């Protein structure tokens, strides 16, 4: 049993294991903090193949165990999602080059973001990157980095637009680092949605909510008598 099979939690939805030999990589689409994504083929279908960086599972034995368990939990959640507006998740690859792992999903709804930063060991897609990733103030990647990105995604859901589409990457970096650049929020935006979104993209990681808190806030909005919606 391999290192990843041994950490497969008992109570997660069935996750399909895909053989690396069944995949055909056609071209690289982009790189991020946690891996590199390729356009490929699997069983005649166009797919997105995300090769996960080995360093994502580095560290002490206890940390490696926790990260592998988190990997399986996330894979299980993705496998359980079925919706026309959610990219289909096909499965995981455990026998990649050098024993690496990968995830495989549908390419149809995927969109390639071109503003990818690769500098000084930092990788990411600029509009969604937290300030601490750009100014080197923290060598640790925490949940709060993803919370910042989620705040930008909330804005995308609100407007249907891509953030900073007209700006050069240098202006984006400077604006995010100096806390002078955030996407413009329409005046018609629901106040609760706006408050949560702006809290998520706060310049200070400690001021951003946890995903548990975000989930509670979103459920409260959904249960509100007024059915709080983002609203353009």
C-alpha angles and dihedrals in degrees: 000000000000127000092262099043089054091061096048105131115232097229108054130104115271111280118203115234111219122200115235089223089063091061128085117198112211105175143338114261100185148311131246140177093280105033153324124279123215134189105235148151130253121177089342093307126118107243142174111237116199113197106202119222114249090227089069087074098039128113136063119351092255091050092049090051092050093048093049090050090050089050092056093045091053092046090051092052092048091049090054095054116098118168135127090241096047121082109248116247113215104181149278134290117220101173101059124141110310091003092298123155132230141181124226125208142160116286096201098089095031120112123198114231111211102196097085118157120211109175137133092352092308118121129179148113106275106226090052098044120110118235093247090061091054102042097043093236093136131036091192124083108215137176088267091070089061091045089058090052090048090056089057090048089054088057090050090052089049098050107019088227137115115251118249092355092159098045129097115241092248091058090048093052093047093046095049095044093047092044091236097113128070128138114275112257116220114240090235092062114125107258094229092050091047094049093051093044094051091046089054093054095044113143091234114069091210090060093056118094124242119251088252089058091045090053092051091049093050092048090050090052091049091050094047115117088235091050094229110228130182093248120190 
